[in-house]
Amino acid sequence: AESASARAAGEGLLRGVSWFADYKDLSAISAYTDSLIALRPDMVSRFTVRGANAPQNTAGGRTQFGIRVSAPGVVEGTRPALFINSLQHAREWITGMSSMYLADTLVRTYDTDANIKRLLDGFDVYIIPVMNPDGYEYTWTTNRLWRKNRRQNSDGSFGVDPNRNWGQGWGGAGASTVPADETYRGTGAFSEPETANVRDWMGTKPNIVYHVDIHSYSQLVLEPWGDVFTLPPNTTSFAQLGRAMVRSMYAIEGRYFYDGPIYRNIYPASGGACDWTTAARGAMGFSFELRDEGANGFLLPAAQIVPSAREVVAAVQTVADWMLANPLILS
């Protein structure tokens, strides 16, 4: 007979799916995080993304938050960890919903899905669903297609592109020196609290072995490097895992995601997150470009939230399985 916990998880999943029927703003994402904690406090906790000495607020006075999901009772830091972030670019709404759907699936189906159980029995999962909270709020109140953060620049323009502000390759190809440009790199590497906070937080998490920075759109699975044409030293492992993720994402609804290095597969882009996590933290850093290939672009219909999010879940499950099958990656 079905256990009480399994029934509760199934009923919760039905309730949870309805939350993903439409896009949600920052306050709703935060509130839903709290509901997941209330549902499984033995598995889920919230953390503040801190700078070196204290929480560093964004230009708009906001504090970034994240979600840790683990198997019940696991002590933090005793397992390797997977790190997922989204909404570096404010207008890419599908990315935040996909991260939240991943969290929801991990929490609600651990007791009933053998694949999810295997993932969480092997890894902790850290999720920062809204890395750029100021920019994301701005897309809800003022400009739906805003990309950057909301830093006021010296020339009176607003915004630094967080994904050109990381230290690896900062200031190189594909990053602008013009503050008004969408790819403006900032005044220096990690000049922005959004990137500096994550850098410092990652410094306290040496167990992170995989990172994916989720973006949209174009249907790509991207590997280092973004600033140069050359390939990373462990390019064979990156290519193997990239192809495995592509296959698992295709299996959801037959949508193909092309894999390859950022510089070669989309365009030069220096100062990106996954390059830094690979070079500075020793993780396998990837970037996803989710649905679609341009028909709707950043304005992906809400009906595609769940199918797109299921592709992300499939990819993350594949990461766990691949790493468990290649234990030298974890050493």
C-alpha positions in Angstrom: 0.0 0.0 0.0 1.1 3.5 -0.7 2.7 5.2 2.4 1.2 8.4 3.9 4.4 10.3 2.9 4.1 9.1 -0.7 0.5 10.1 -0.8 1.4 13.5 0.6 4.2 14.0 -1.9 1.9 13.1 -4.8 -0.8 15.4 -3.6 1.8 18.1 -3.1 3.1 17.7 -6.6 -0.4 18.3 -8.0 -0.6 21.5 -6.0 2.9 22.4 -7.1 2.3 22.0 -10.8 -0.5 24.6 -10.7 2.0 27.2 -9.4 3.9 26.7 -12.7 1.0 27.6 -14.9 2.3 31.1 -15.2 5.4 33.2 -14.6 6.0 34.5 -11.0 7.7 37.6 -9.7 10.4 37.8 -7.1 8.1 37.9 -4.1 6.2 34.9 -5.3 9.4 32.9 -5.9 10.5 33.8 -2.4 7.2 32.8 -0.9 7.2 29.5 -2.8 10.7 28.7 -1.5 9.3 29.1 2.0 6.4 26.7 1.1 8.9 24.1 0.0 10.8 24.5 3.3 7.6 24.1 5.2 6.8 21.0 3.2 10.1 19.2 3.8 12.2 21.0 6.5 14.3 17.9 6.7 15.4 18.4 3.1 15.2 22.1 2.3 16.7 25.3 3.7 17.1 28.9 2.5 20.5 30.7 2.5 21.6 34.2 2.0 24.2 34.7 -0.7 26.8 36.6 1.3 29.8 38.7 0.5 33.1 38.3 2.3 32.1 39.7 5.7 28.4 40.5 5.6 25.4 40.4 3.3 26.0 42.8 0.4 22.8 44.2 -0.9 22.2 45.0 -4.5 22.0 48.6 -5.8 18.2 48.3 -5.1 18.8 47.2 -1.5 17.8 43.6 -2.1 19.5 40.5 -0.8 20.1 37.5 -3.0 18.9 34.1 -1.6 19.3 30.5 -2.5 17.9 27.1 -1.8 19.7 24.1 -0.5 18.1 20.7 -1.2 19.5 17.5 0.2 18.5 14.0 1.2 16.8 14.0 4.6 19.2 14.6 7.4 22.4 15.0 5.4 25.0 17.3 7.0 25.9 20.2 4.8 29.3 19.8 3.2 29.6 16.1 3.5 28.5 15.4 -0.1 29.6 16.8 -3.5 27.2 19.5 -4.6 25.6 20.7 -7.8 25.0 24.4 -8.2 22.3 25.9 -10.4 21.6 29.6 -10.9 19.2 31.5 -13.1 18.0 35.0 -13.9 21.4 36.6 -14.3 19.7 38.2 -17.2 16.5 39.7 -16.0 14.3 39.2 -19.0 14.9 35.5 -19.2 11.9 34.6 -17.2 11.8 30.9 -18.2 15.1 30.3 -16.4 13.8 31.2 -12.9 10.8 29.1 -13.3 12.9 26.2 -14.5 15.1 26.4 -11.4 12.1 26.5 -9.1 10.6 23.5 -10.9 13.8 21.7 -10.3 13.7 22.5 -6.6 10.0 21.5 -6.5 10.7 18.2 -8.2 13.6 17.3 -5.9 11.6 18.1 -2.8 8.3 16.5 -3.7 9.4 13.3 -5.5 12.4 12.2 -3.4 10.3 9.5 -1.8 8.7 8.3 -5.0 11.1 8.7 -7.9 14.2 6.4 -7.9 16.1 8.8 -10.2 15.6 11.8 -7.9 16.4 9.7 -4.8 19.7 8.6 -6.5 20.5 12.2 -7.3 19.9 13.5 -3.8 21.5 10.5 -2.1 24.7 11.4 -4.0 24.7 15.2 -4.1 23.5 18.3 -2.3 21.9 20.8 -4.7 22.2 24.5 -4.4 19.9 26.8 -6.4 20.0 30.5 -6.7 16.7 31.2 -8.6 17.0 34.9 -9.0 20.6 36.0 -9.2 19.7 39.5 -10.5 16.8 40.6 -8.3 16.8 44.3 -9.1 16.8 43.6 -12.8 14.1 41.0 -12.5 11.8 43.3 -10.5 12.4 46.0 -13.2 11.1 43.6 -15.9 7.8 43.2 -13.9 7.3 46.9 -13.2 8.9 48.9 -16.0 10.6 47.2 -18.9 9.9 43.5 -19.7 13.0 43.2 -21.9 15.6 44.6 -19.5 18.7 42.5 -19.3 21.3 44.0 -16.9 21.3 44.9 -13.2 20.2 48.3 -12.0 23.6 49.9 -11.2 23.6 53.7 -12.0 26.7 54.2 -14.1 29.0 57.3 -14.2 27.4 58.5 -17.4 23.9 58.4 -16.0 22.9 55.2 -17.8 21.9 52.1 -15.8 23.0 48.6 -15.6 26.0 46.2 -15.7 25.7 42.9 -17.5 26.4 40.4 -14.6 27.4 37.7 -17.1 30.3 39.9 -18.4 31.4 40.8 -14.8 33.1 37.6 -13.6 36.8 37.5 -13.3 37.8 34.8 -15.8 38.7 36.7 -19.0 37.1 39.9 -17.8 37.3 42.7 -20.3 38.0 40.4 -23.3 36.0 39.6 -26.4 32.3 40.1 -26.4 32.1 42.5 -23.5 31.4 46.2 -24.0 33.2 49.2 -22.4 30.2 51.4 -23.1 27.9 51.7 -20.0 24.7 52.0 -22.0 25.3 48.8 -23.9 23.6 45.6 -23.0 26.9 43.7 -22.6 28.6 46.4 -20.5 31.2 44.6 -18.4 31.3 47.0 -15.4 34.3 49.0 -14.0 36.2 45.9 -13.0 35.9 42.2 -12.4 33.3 41.5 -9.7 32.4 45.2 -9.4 28.8 44.2 -8.9 27.3 42.7 -5.7 25.4 40.1 -7.7 28.6 38.5 -8.9 30.8 39.3 -5.9 28.4 37.7 -3.5 28.2 34.5 -5.5 32.0 34.4 -5.8 32.4 34.7 -2.1 29.7 32.3 -1.3 31.2 29.7 -3.6 34.5 30.2 -1.8 32.8 28.6 1.3 31.5 25.6 -0.7 34.6 23.6 -2.0 32.3 20.6 -2.5 30.7 22.1 -5.6 31.7 19.9 -8.5 29.2 21.1 -11.2 27.7 24.5 -12.0 25.2 25.5 -14.6 24.2 29.1 -15.3 20.8 29.0 -17.0 19.9 31.4 -19.7 17.5 31.7 -22.6 17.1 31.4 -25.5 18.5 29.3 -28.4 18.5 25.7 -27.2 22.1 25.3 -26.4 24.3 23.4 -23.9 27.4 25.5 -23.6 30.9 24.7 -22.3 34.0 26.8 -21.6 35.5 28.9 -22.9 33.6 32.1 -23.8 36.5 34.5 -24.1 38.9 32.5 -26.3 38.7 29.9 -29.1 40.9 27.4 -27.3 39.4 24.5 -25.3 39.7 23.8 -21.6 42.1 21.1 -20.4 39.4 18.6 -19.6 37.5 19.2 -22.9 36.8 15.5 -23.4 34.8 15.2 -20.2 33.0 18.4 -21.0 32.0 17.1 -24.4 30.9 13.8 -23.0 28.7 15.3 -20.4 27.4 17.9 -22.8 26.3 15.3 -25.2 24.7 13.2 -22.5 22.7 16.3 -21.3 21.6 17.0 -24.9 20.3 13.4 -25.3 18.3 13.6 -22.0 16.8 17.0 -22.9 15.8 15.7 -26.3 14.0 12.8 -24.7 11.4 15.1 -23.1 9.7 16.5 -26.2 12.0 16.0 -29.1 13.7 19.4 -28.9 17.3 19.4 -29.9 19.9 21.3 -27.9 23.2 21.9 -29.6 26.3 21.5 -27.4 29.8 23.0 -27.6 32.0 25.7 -26.3 30.6 29.2 -25.9 33.1 31.0 -28.1 32.6 28.5 -30.9 28.9 27.7 -30.6 27.3 31.0 -30.0 29.6 34.1 -29.9 32.6 35.4 -27.9 31.6 36.3 -24.4 34.2 37.1 -21.8 33.6 37.5 -18.1 31.0 34.8 -17.9 30.0 32.7 -14.9 30.7 29.2 -16.1 34.2 30.1 -17.3 35.0 31.5 -13.8 33.5 28.5 -11.9 35.6 26.2 -14.1 38.8 28.1 -13.9 38.7 29.4 -10.4 36.7 26.8 -8.5 37.5 23.7 -10.4 33.9 22.8 -11.0 32.6 21.7 -14.4 30.9 24.9 -15.4 28.2 24.9 -18.1 25.6 27.4 -19.4 22.2 26.4 -20.8 20.2 28.5 -23.3 16.7 27.2 -22.9 13.7 27.3 -25.3 13.1 28.4 -27.9 15.1 29.0 -31.1 13.7 32.5 -31.7 10.0 32.1 -32.5 9.1 33.6 -29.1 12.5 34.4 -27.8 12.4 36.0 -24.3 8.6 36.0 -24.4 8.2 32.2 -24.2 4.5 31.4 -23.6 3.6 30.2 -20.2 2.3 26.9 -21.6 6.0 26.0 -22.2 7.1 26.5 -18.6 6.7 23.0 -17.5 8.0 21.2 -20.6 11.1 23.5 -20.6 11.6 22.9 -16.9 11.4 19.2 -17.4 14.3 19.4 -19.8 16.3 21.1 -17.1 15.4 18.4 -14.6 16.4 15.7 -17.1 19.8 17.4 -17.7 20.5 17.7 -13.9 19.6 14.1 -13.4 22.0 13.2 -16.2 24.8 15.2 -14.5 24.3 13.2 -11.3 24.3 9.9 -13.1 27.3 10.7 -15.3 29.4 11.9 -12.3 28.5 8.9 -10.2 29.6 6.7 -13.2 32.9 8.8 -13.5 34.0 9.0 -9.9 37.4 10.4 -10.8 35.6 13.7 -11.6 34.5 13.9 -8.0 38.0 13.3 -6.5 
